[in-house]
Amino acid sequence: MIKIAILASGSGSNAENIIKYFSDDKNIEISYVLSNKKDAFVLERAKKLGIKSQVFTNKEMKEDTLFLDLLKREADFIVLAGFLLKVPGHIIAAFPNKIINIHPALLPKYGGKGMYGMNVHKAVKQNKESETGITIHFVNENYDEGAIIYQAKTKITTDDTPDDIAKKVHQLEYQHFPRVIKKTVEL
Ligand code: GRF
């Protein structure tokens, strides 16, 4: 079995979608949901879906070997699904090209520090873009700069609000993220 740990800080709708997608996969299992936020809704979703979960503080993730030990024991790959903390260097070093992130825009546009969640969609709207999309990429030491695995686009109309844009992007995420994860980890 290829084991995947999901790291998430928020609602976790992508995490839930991924867990359901792999629920009867013969080759891949979601082994853990890990969060840096003790009240993240993703933890409720994990519980409901019968996936083990654990919370680590930002400090524990950065400094403790316990977090790295758990990952080494429980995961072959790490998937970031709305994980807002920068992945510490020692974790990246231990999982080279084995950490996959999804970014809700077409990188290299709208990436980097501060570009997360609604900030991204508001900036896209402000710049009157006619399209946006998702970028699935490997994680390296710099925000949003690892090798791109896959991108998908969606059109934006002039009357789309940032919320409408967010909805369109989420649809793309649900549609593509699980299957791109499968393809990537089975390579
Ligand atoms: C997604 O839009 C993802 O691209 C970004 O954070 C959001 C997480 O949403 N990295 P959810 O928690 O999966 O609903």
Boltz pocket constraint, residues with backbone or C-beta under 6 A from the ligand:
constraints:
  - pocket:
      binder: B
      contacts: [[A, 8], [A, 10], [A, 11], [A, 12], [A, 13], [A, 14], [A, 15], [A, 80], [A, 81], [A, 82], [A, 83], [A, 102], [A, 103], [A, 104], [A, 117], [A, 169], [A, 170], [A, 173]]
      max_distance: 6.0
